[in-house]
């Protein structure tokens, strides 16, 4: 009988797996795993329950997060942000008109690669001070988009400064305008 290196490696691997499976089952070493891998969607904050800052941040994160392989254009992200929008911006989102949306230079490449773009935004220090009780507030947000490649890698894009306008309504704060600053 001839024993090859492959046979020895297979036996060693099987022994290592068997030994790794053995162990103590004491209460101290027993781990309880909670949670799931159901990939459930985490619902964003309710627009009726958040302040002006959180409205601007949440809306901009939604507006700047894209799924080029699924979305027809960046306007689809604006539609997803509809619960946080007001004024003319809401009218644009509800119109369904995608003609005015300038496509991103990398959109076709991202779509072909089945990449997604996720945005994370924070309140910027450059936000102008607003007197207490204002119904219209200007908030600067810094948003960083990250390209989530289908391969599992990610590419962080250059952070961008956006000037937003939020308006208090009877139904909570709403984003009514946003402009790229730098």
Secondary structure, DSSP 8 states (H G I E B T S, - for coil): ----HHHHHHHHHHHHHHHHH-----TTT-----------------TTS--HHHHHHHHHHHHT-B-TTT-SSTHHHHHHTGGGB-HHHHHHHHH---TT----TTHHHHHHHT-EEEEEEEE-TT-----TT-SEEEEEEEEEEEEE-TTS-EEE---EEEEEEEEEETTEEEEEEEEE--
